[in-house]
Amino acid sequence: MPYFFPEAFAERMKMLLGEAFSAFTSSYSEDSPVSVRLHPLKWKGGLPGDRIPWCSQGYYLGQRPLFTADPWLHGGAYYVQEPSSMFLEQLCRVVWPEKPALVLDLCGAPGGKTTHLMSLLQPGDLLVANEVIRSRARILQENVTKWGIPGVVVTSGDPAAFASLGEIFDLIVVDAPCSGEGLFRKEPRAAEEWSPDHTRLCASRQKRILSEAWKCLKPGGALVYSTCTFNPDENEENLEWLAQTAGASFLEVVPDPDWGIETSVHGKVTGYRFYPHRLRGEGFFAAVVRKEGHGTAPLTSKGSPRNWSPATRREITTLEPWILPGLAGEFLSDGEITTLFPGGGRPLLALLEKRMPLLQVGIPVASATGAHFIPHPALALSTALHRERFPVAPLSPEEAIRFLRKDPLLLPGREKGWILATFRNLPLGWLKNLGNRTNNYFPQEYRIRMTIPHPPPIWHDPLTRSTME
């Protein structure tokens, strides 16, 4: 048995798994799989090697590269994510509304499930990506920015604040904070911090989160619940409690038997368990429930958002050409930043801003300094950018790393003004050529701080679809 299994944990897993416990423990002598989920609009083609069968854009890698040295990661072309958690896609396909949906990712940091949801959004959908802990919410905001799909609001509110909104969301994802039993192989420190008391504390906190989330879910809406832990107290027992107290009904996904996912039936609860001895992934649990009844009327709010007003004619005239033609949305301004947000989204902002901080609304496009506009870093990374409106500076791997470190770059012979820095045709951010020097506008908080080997060990080339072995 691996040395890091707490005794009480091992005894409970023996009860859960029976004869399979030996295979379970043996799997912990193997390396954790490394996997990525590709951005379907930024990465053309797939990757050689094994696909993650339950995720259309998920791939296993043969080894763990130095991801920090890869400009494609910083440009939002892929997200490094644990394979089991990508099962979210299968759950959402079962319940995604046909009409434009209002979606909430209640416990969104660091952003794996949020960016996955962003890739699943349909025209007219809106997503609220939330994280109550402010430091983690900033990480969520960074990953939302890099994924760059419009129609997302990043917030930092307590679940109780969402409960006060009323029944407005069509779909809610609760990837609940948990005891982390499923990550013992990947993060041995989680085993050192584990205790039965901690699992009970987590289960109690999860009940509170579920209770508050249920209050803002529309009748007929669906809630996806997931954890990265094994114990039933944090999984089936919590959902059984929800079924008894709130009348939730459970929806089935029917995974392919070859995937190795275990369907768990516990009273009224149907859930899905991921064990490392049965598949290439870490421990995970997920289920999807529906709220009884029929959807309420479309979201409405009295008045307009206090902090976000329609942009001025000057702002619209200047900034509209920076956006892809035909992209639905309206320009809003908070007095400092002008952002692009889907039309009809202001009632949502009016509701949210009364109850919680809004860290990012839609795609920030520009800020104004006097008579001039400074393009926002988020615009460069957005799929809404009209790239033909800006001159481009294609960067070599070494130049891209210098840009991402926020080091100075020289662009001899370039025209003065704003220039879009790219790597292999992927936008990374903005440069401003002043003639005698070039200013690097890559965000200070996003810059690479570690020392990168020379030449940078970029592990793949999407243009040739080759990868490092």
N, C-alpha and C positions, 0 to 999 in steps of 0.2 A: 504493500500500500504506500502511495506517495507520502512523504514525511509531513506534508503541509495539510493533510486532511484532519481537521479537528475531530475528536472522537465522537462527539454528539452528532456531528454532520454525517460521519461515516455510518453510524448506526441507523440514522434515518434513511440514508440512501440505500442501505441493505434492505430496509422494509419496502422502499419504493420499487427497487429493481429486481429483488430476488436473485435468481441465478445469474442475471446479467451484470451484477455488481462487479464481478471479476473483470469482465470486458471493459466496464466503465473505468475502473481504476487503471487498467493497462493503457487506456487512451491518454492518460495524463503523462505518460512517458514519451509521447509524440509531440512534435512541435505544433503550435497553433497555426492554422492555415492563414495565409495572407491573401487578402482579396480587395478588389476595388469595384466601385460602381461608376460607370461612365456617364458623362453628360451627353444625352442624345443629340443635342444641338451644337455642341462644341467639339465632340470627338467623332470623326467620320470613320465608319467601319468599326470592327470589333478588335479583339485581341486574339492572338494564337493561344492555344491551351484550353483548359477546361472552363466551361461556363458554369455559373451557379444556376441550377435548373429552375429555381423558383423566382428568379429575377431576370428580366429581359436584358438588362445592361450590366449584370454582375459577372465578374471573372475571378478565378483563382490565379495567383501568381506562384511561380516555382520557388521563389525566395523573396525575402524582404529587402527591397532596394532602399537607398537613401532618398526617401521621398522629398525631404527638404531641398535637395539639390535639383529638383525637377520643376522647370517653369510651367509645365502643363498642370501640375497640382495647384500652383499659385494662381493660374489663370482660370481655375474652376472647371477644367476639362474632365476631372474625375474626383471621386471622394473615396478615401481609404475607409472601408467599413467592414465590420465583422459579417461573415456570410449569413448566419442564421437570422440576423435582424433584418435582412433584405426580404424576408417573408412578408413584410408589410404590404408589398405589392399585390400578393395573392389575396390578402384580406380586403384590401381596398377595391379590388376588381369586383368583388362580390357585392359591395354595398355602395359604390360611388354613385351619387344621384345623376340622373340623366339631365336634369335641369341645372342651370348654373348653381354651384354649391358654395356654401360658406363653411370653411374647414378650419378647425382649431387643432394645433399641436401644442398641448398644454404644458408638457415638460420637455421642451425642444432641444436644449443644449446637449451636446455640442453642435448638432445639426444634421446628423445622419438621416434621421427619419424626416426632418423638415425638408432637406434638399431632395429626398426621394419623393415626398409629396409634391414638391414644386415641379418635378418632372412629370407627375401624373395629372397636373392641373389641366382643365379644359377651358376653352374660351368662355369668359364670363365668370369663372370661379375666382374666389378670393380665399387667401390663406392667412390666418393669424398664427405666427410662430412665437411662442411665449416661453420664457424662463424666469422664474421668480428670483433666483440669485443673480444679482446684478453683474458680478464679475463673469459668471458663466453666460449671461445674456449677451455680453459683448462678444464672446466667442461665437455664439449663435448668429449674431448680426454679421460678423465677418464671413461666416460660411454662406449665409443667405446672399450677401453681397457678391461673393465669388461665383455662386451658382447663377445669379443674374437673371432670373426669370421674373417678369412683372407680376403684380397682383398680390404682393406679400406685405404684411405689416409685422414688424418685430416689436414685441411688448415685453415688459417685465412686471407682471402682475401676479398676485396671490390667487390661487384657485377660487377663493371666496369672492374676489372681485369679479371673476367671470360669472359666478353663480348669480350675481346681482344684475347681470345683463338681461336675464330672462331666457326663454327657450328660442335661441336664434341660430344655433349651429346645426347644419345638416350632418356633419361628420366630425367626430372628435377622436383624436389619437392621444392616449395616455400611456406613454412609455415610462412607467412609474419608477421613481427612485427605490432601490431595493437592496437586499443584503449581498448581491453580487456573487452568489454561489456558482453561477455558470461561468464566471470569469477566473476561477481559481487557477486554471492552467495558464491562461494568458497573463494574469496579474496575481502572482502568489501572495502579494501583500493583502489582497482581499481575504484570503484564508486566515491570515494572522489577526485580522480585525473582526473575524466572525465570532458570533456567540448566539446561543438561543435567545437571550434577551434582546439582542439587536434585531433578530428576525421578527420578534413580536413587536418591537417598536416600529419596524418598517411596515408590517401588516396594518398596524393602527394608522400610520400616516397615509398609507395607500387607501384605506377606507375613507378617510377625510377627503382625499383628492377625488376619488370616484364619486363621492356624494356631491361635491361641489360641481364636478363636471356634468353630472346627470341633470342638474338644475338648469344648465344652459344648452342642453341638447333638445332639438325639436322633437315633438312627437312624430314617430315614424323614422327618426334619424338613427344613426348607427354610431357606436363607440368601439374603437379598437383598443384593447388593453394588452399590454405586454410588460414583461420583466426579463432580466437576465439572471434569474434564480430558479432553483428547483423546488423549494419547499411548498407544499400545498397551501400553507397559511397565507402566503403572499400571492398565490395564484388562484386555484380553484375555490378555496374557502372564501376569499374576498369576493369572487364573482357569485358564489352561491348566496352570500349575504346580500349582494346587490339584487339578485333575482328575487329573493324573498321580501326585501324591503321596498323595491322600486318596480317590480314586475317586468324585469328585463327578460327578453327571449334570445336564445343563442342561435347563431347562423353557422352553417357548416361550409367548409371550403373544399373538402375531399382532396387532400394532397395525393400526388402520384405515389403509389407504394414504393417505387424505386428510389424516392427521395430519402427515405429513412426517417421521416417525421412520424412521431407517435401521436395518434389521436387519443385524447384523454377525456373520458366521460365520468363525471363526478356529480351525482344527483342531476340537477337541471343543466349543469355546465358541460359544454363541449369546448375543449381547448386543444392546443397543439404544442407538444413538447419536443424540444431538440436536445439530444444527448450526444456528446462527442464520440461515443463508441458506435453510434449508428449512422453518423453523417460527418461531412467535413465542415464542422462549425463548432462554436462554443455552445454552452447551455443557454436555453432561451425558452420562454413560454409566451403564447399569444392566444387571444380569443377575440371574437367579435360579437357584440350584442346589439339588439335593436330595441328602441323605446316604443312602447305600444302607442297607438293613435295615428293621427294623420298630421302632416306638416301644417304649421301655422302660416299666417299671412307673410308676405315678403317683408324684409327688414325695413323699418321706417324709424325715423328719429325726428323729433321736433328741433328745428333750427339746423344750423351748419356747425361744423367743428370750429371751436374757438381759435385754435392755433393754426389752422390750415385754411387759407382763403384761395379763391381762384387767382391764378397768375395774371399779371397785367398784360395788356396787349403787347407791350415792348418785350416782355419775357417770352411770350408765346411766339412772336414773330422771329425772335433771335434763336430760340431753342428748338422750335418745331422741326427745322431742317436736320437737326442732330438725331432725330428719331426715325426709325424705319417708316416709310410711307404705309398708310393703311392700318397702323397699329392703334387699336382703340384705347382711349385714355384721355385724361385731362391733366393739365398742369396745375399744381397746387404749390403754394408758397407759405412758409412759416416766418417770412421776413429775412431769413438767412439763406435757406436752401430752397430751390425750386425742384419739385419732384414730379414724376409721372406716375399717376395712379389710375386704375381703371375707372371709367365713367360710371357714375352711380354708386361709388364707394364711399362718398362723404358721410352718409348716415352711419355707417359703421365707425368711421373715425370719430364722429360726434359722440357716439356711445362709449367708445374705448377711452378717449382722452379724459373723460370725467372720472375714471376709476383707476387708471394706471398710466405709467410713463410709456410713451410711444418712442422707441429708439430709432426706428426707421420706417418710413412710409413709402411703399412702392420703390421706384428706381430714382434715387437722387440724381438729378441731371446736372445742376450747376449751382454755384454760389456767385453772388454779385459783389464786385469791388468797384465802386464808382460807376462809370459808364461801361464797364467791361464784365464779362462773365467768365468764370473759371470752371471748366468742365470737371465734374465730380469723378473721383476714382471709380465709383460704382457704375457710372455710365460706360466707362471703358470695358468693364467686365460683363455688361448686360447684353442679353440677346436682343434688346431693343435698339442698340446703337446702329445708326446709319453710317457705316464705316467709310463709305465713299465720300463723305463730307470732310474728311480729315486726311492730310498727308500721313504716310505711314513710314516708320523706321523699323525695318526688319532687323532683329538682333540675333547675333550668333549666340551659341550656348554661353560663352564667357561673358558677353555683353549683357545677356539676359540676367545672369547671376549678379552682375554689378548693378543693374537696374533694380533688382529685387532686394539688394542690400542697401539701396538708396545711395549708392555711390555716384559721383558725377560721371557723365558720359559726354564725349565729344561727337558732334555731328557736322563735320566740315562739309560745306557746300549745300547745306540744307536751307530751305526757306525759313524765314523767321515766323514765329507763332507756335500754335499748339500742334503737336505731333503725336500720333498714336504709336506707342511702342508695342511691337508684336514679336512673337517667337513662333516660327513655322506657321504664320498666319493666324495665330491665337493672340488676341489683344491681352496685354498685361497692365497697361496704365498710360499715363500721360507724361510727356516731356514738353518743355517750352524752350524753343531755340531763340536766344536773344542775340545771336550773331557772334559775339565774342565768348559766349558760354551757353551751356544748356542746363536748365533747372530740371531736376528730377522730382516729379510730383507723386511718386509712389508713397502711400501712407506710412508714416513713421511706425505706427503700431503694428503694421503687417510685415515689416522688413525682416529679412533673414539675418540672424545674429550669429549663427554658428559659422565656423570655418569650413568652406567647401573645397574639396580636392580639385586640382587642376589637371586635366580638363574635367568639367562637371560630369559625374557619372550618371548621365540620363539613361534610364533603364529601358527605353522603348523609342520607337519612331513610328507614329501613326501613319506617316506618309508611305512607309514600306511595310507596316504592320509587323515589324520585327521587334523582338524583346531580348533583353539580357538573359542569358541562361544562368 
